[in-house]
Amino acid sequence: MLGHRALTCILRRHIEDEQLQPGDLLFQGESGGILAGSVIRRAWRSARKAVLPTHVYESPAGRRVYDNRNTG
């Protein structure tokens, strides 16, 4: 699993490569706007499946991105 420093480097590289400015979207949809909810849900489901044990993945915990709103 990547640590905070590695993720920070990846995000900074993305910002640099895309020449993003303050106020720009970090991740954009196909037409440059906000990502579609269906895209976010698919990515979230794939990420959960890739890193969680089967019993946790199949549980309701964190099934939706919104479920993590108050976590932490």
C-alpha positions as CSV (number, residue, x, y, z in Angstrom):
1,M,0.0,0.0,0.0
2,L,1.3,3.5,-0.8
3,G,2.2,5.8,2.0
4,H,1.2,9.5,2.3
5,R,4.4,10.7,0.8
6,A,4.1,8.5,-2.3
7,L,0.5,9.6,-2.8
8,T,1.5,13.2,-2.4
9,C,4.2,12.8,-5.1
10,I,1.7,11.1,-7.4
11,L,-0.8,14.0,-7.0
12,R,1.8,16.7,-7.4
13,R,3.0,15.0,-10.6
14,H,-0.6,14.9,-11.9
15,I,-1.1,18.6,-11.1
16,E,2.2,19.4,-12.8
17,D,1.5,17.2,-15.9
18,E,-2.0,18.6,-16.3
19,Q,-0.8,22.2,-15.7
20,L,-3.6,22.7,-13.2
21,Q,-4.2,26.1,-11.6
22,P,-5.9,27.0,-8.3
23,G,-9.7,26.3,-8.8
24,D,-9.2,23.7,-11.5
25,L,-10.7,20.2,-10.9
26,L,-8.1,17.7,-9.8
27,F,-9.8,14.9,-11.6
28,Q,-12.1,15.8,-14.5
29,G,-14.8,14.0,-16.5
30,E,-14.5,13.4,-20.2
31,S,-15.7,16.8,-21.1
32,G,-13.6,18.6,-18.5
33,G,-16.4,18.9,-16.0
34,I,-17.2,17.0,-12.8
35,L,-16.8,13.3,-12.8
36,A,-20.0,11.4,-13.3
37,G,-21.3,9.6,-10.1
38,S,-21.2,6.3,-12.0
39,V,-17.5,6.7,-12.7
40,I,-16.7,7.4,-9.0
41,R,-18.8,4.5,-7.9
42,R,-17.1,2.1,-10.2
43,A,-13.6,3.3,-9.2
44,W,-14.6,3.0,-5.5
45,R,-15.9,-0.5,-5.9
46,S,-12.8,-1.6,-7.8
47,A,-10.5,0.0,-5.2
48,R,-12.4,-1.7,-2.3
49,K,-12.2,-5.1,-4.0
50,A,-8.5,-4.7,-4.7
51,V,-7.5,-3.9,-1.1
52,L,-10.1,-5.4,1.3
53,P,-10.5,-9.0,2.4
54,T,-13.6,-10.6,0.9
55,H,-15.6,-10.6,4.1
56,V,-15.0,-6.8,4.6
57,Y,-15.7,-6.1,0.9
58,E,-19.0,-7.9,1.0
59,S,-20.1,-6.2,4.2
60,P,-22.0,-2.9,4.1
61,A,-19.0,-1.0,5.8
62,G,-17.8,1.7,3.4
63,R,-19.8,0.3,0.5
64,R,-20.6,3.8,-0.7
65,V,-18.1,6.7,-0.7
66,Y,-20.6,8.7,1.4
67,D,-20.4,6.0,4.1
68,N,-16.9,7.3,4.9
69,R,-18.0,10.9,5.4
70,N,-17.6,10.8,9.1
71,T,-14.7,8.3,9.3
72,G,-11.5,9.4,10.8
